[in-house]
Amino acid sequence: MPFTLKPDDALSVDADKASYLQNHVDTGDRWVLNFGPQHPATHTTLRLVLELDGERIARCTPHIGYLHSGFEKLAESLDYNQYVTIVSRMDYLSPIANDIAWHGAVEKLFGIDLTPRCKVLRTIMHEMARIQNHLLCTGAAGLDLNAFTGFIYAFNVREKIYDLVDYISGQRFHPDWTRVGGLMQDIPDDAMFIRLVKDLIDKEVPTAVDELERLLNRNRIFVDRTQGIGVITKQDAIDWSLTGPMARASGVLRDLRKDSPYLCFKDNWDGQGAEAVKFTVVAADEGDARARFLVRMEEIKQSCAIIRQLIDKIPAGPVDSFADSKVVKPNKKDVYGSIEGLIQHFELIMTNRGWTPPVAEVYSAQESANGELGYYLVSDGGPRAWRVKVRPPCFLNYSIMSKITEGHLLSDIVAIIGSINVVAAELDR
């Protein structure tokens, strides 16, 4: 059963906003204000053109295009391993989750089943990325509303997660960690990896969450600035195709880890009858900025619980499905020690002749921190995707910005943007 949050001291939906939308008379006497991209709350990547009736927002028109990347077209000129360097730069708050989702789609195209060890490691880092993303969102939401201390609480822990990512991949920010059928490399040392992860989920993250909750959950200023602000009804969340915490904070109980399970979220993930990891889908009914904050805080706790179920059960064995597929990158010892490994490496890396996907189209989606991250991939049988279309959650979530800001005060827009957690690199194609 889902766990439903009930925020304390629940207030009614902003009555002033409702009254304004019903009773105001459009006299045409409005101010036009460019909110961003220089405004700190828009992080130099978003621009909102606001028409103001006094301090009320009569109309909000979002403009995108300040962080253009062309990430869909680039897929046509990079092979299935090389393209991971592009997807990790989309949701740059938790890049490793993008890597995992992209290669999940490619493996669906090729029909590759991952090794149990690879599934466990990907699941652990998948949830670590969710924690990483939610910490930035909740910390920055506090910062935008003048709670600078909360921002420091969140970022102290994010630095430790970057250390973990650096340990397994050699890069802190854009790890480019996955490969078709496996990983760029196995973790250097199981004992050290387990110690680093346990230190995070048992000490660092719970301490940061506790500090953030004590600082903000019943803070009168934070509550007044977020409760009843930017309300999204359950029906609106469905109609606008919202996913992730945006939808679950409005009562939509949809989570791809439950509804379309993958990795260790589905039963028999190891081929020997292992049960899926257990967790609770977090939801709220209020649909306002504060509910979205509370949902993310609770999801951090659920992610820690998922990782605890796996961290002491990392299977032995290879991380790459090298023996089962000719499109999986061989380990270096196989390249240097066997003729099969050398040939496979040569054909994949040097000639591109090793890439022999079926002529087909697939759609694969995973539950990223902001919602459904999906890849629609079309193959013509060549070494590169013929077309790739991406369903980034932020693009859909941001589309409702106009609707939920109109009628609010100008000062409310900062709280609304922070609660949506827009990552601009997912907006521009």
Summary of the structure (lengths in Angstrom):
residues: 429
radius of gyration: 22.6
end to end distance: 37.9
largest distance: 79.4
contacts: 1493
relative contact order: 0.19
helix: 48%
strand: 14%
